[in-house]
Amino acid sequence: MDKKATKNRGQWASNLGFILAGAGSAIGLGNMWKFPGKVGVAGTVDGQALGGGFFLITYILVVFLIGFTVMNAELALGRNTKKNCVGTFKALNKKWSIVGYLSMLTPFVIMSYYSVVGGWVIKYIVTYLCGANFVGGYENYFISFITNPISPLFYFAIFLGLCVFILLKGVSSGIEKLSKILMPILFILLIAIAIRSITLDGALEGLKFMFTFNTKTINPKMLITAIGQAFFSLSLGMGIMITYGSYVKKTDNIIKSATSICFLDTLVAFIAGCAVIPAVFATNTNLGMGGGFAFIALPSVFVQMPAGNFFGLLFFLLLFFAALTSAVSLFEGNIAYVSEEFNISRRKSIFLLIIPMTLLGVGYSATQGAFTFNLPWFDVAHGFNMISMANFMEKLTDNLTIPLCALLISLFVGWSWGTDNALKEIEQKGTFKFKLYKCWAFSIKYIVPVCLVTILVYTIGFGIGLS
Ligand code: PHE
């Protein structure tokens, strides 16, 4: 396949640039509000805030035992073939191509709704810039905005337009450059907000909650939640790290890069916890999950703190940067696939993809309340149920295609391509030593598949959601 799109493949200019781009993909909305929300829920039993300590420990273990394992596998696959996800599986074993297609579908669907939410974030930045006038109260303001048939689409278009603008510039001068600028700023903003939050009156209660270990909080659901969160947060199980890995030079050490990305993503999630949870405790707000939490509860938290509007603005800027660097990674996998497999330019691929993506995003936005369009969802315990299109898109990816795709990737690397081939790719004829190879190989062959099958049993068997 010596086609023009393949010959002109992008490549990260530096290893640091790749680490920041990988961290940019991983660090996203999932870190900023899903993670603190999950600490809150996992640490609360029967309405009593007992402590999130065990969830935090479990999460760290899951990231390094399972997340790191899969990330290494995905990066090795991509760098080995230097192809997009579909091309990677076609090159290594045609029979597994379906995994490539599956890893195209997930980011495509997520991208369409992530961009709608990215648009909401821009709307809030504008609101804060215009004096933080949340007409009718926080809840009303949010609901009437997202259920409006037109206004969210305008912001969605801005967000998507920005992604296109960056992606048109390519891998190194687009994604890498963006991440190099935004990630350090994101880090500084987050630290500033965390310091503000921790120094509020009554904030220590929140910190204490995060780091209190109470055995009553230990249960299987906690483990499942931690695994689901780790996969989403590390951008695994959707071919993104295969695509990003395909732009890594053979002279770079992927184990080190994977370790750095996992570390940075987890560090940011923890700091986000320290930024959100103490403030929520100090203002007696309910620590819930989901979009409503960031858009309804948090603005009401900010308004109660000194210089609250300023910190509210900073927080939504932070969300915006996090969302943008994640969104470009979601889009990139699809662009690489279309341009390489159909041998067309990046530019053309972007414009081809943007049409169905926009339609799907419009559907997601419209079914927030302006229109009703239901789709059937199935799980063994509850049978078929009609759910809104918006809900369907989230369930499809979080509960089904991400764990399924990650399972197939681990089975492929563990049992078909083989861990020794992965080792060769990682070590590059002994240039790099993979000291933990044996543990890694055991994990990718046994631990990861068992965990992922358990997750699928939970979500598709019992209908218990991860998000
Ligand atoms: N990892 C990102 C987050 O935590 C979301 C994301 C998922 C980005 C999948 C890319 C791919 O929000």
Residues whose N, C-alpha, C, O or C-beta is under 5 A from the ligand:
A	BS01	LIG	S25 A26 I27 G28 L29 G30 N31 F232 S233 L234 S235 I240 S326 S329 L330
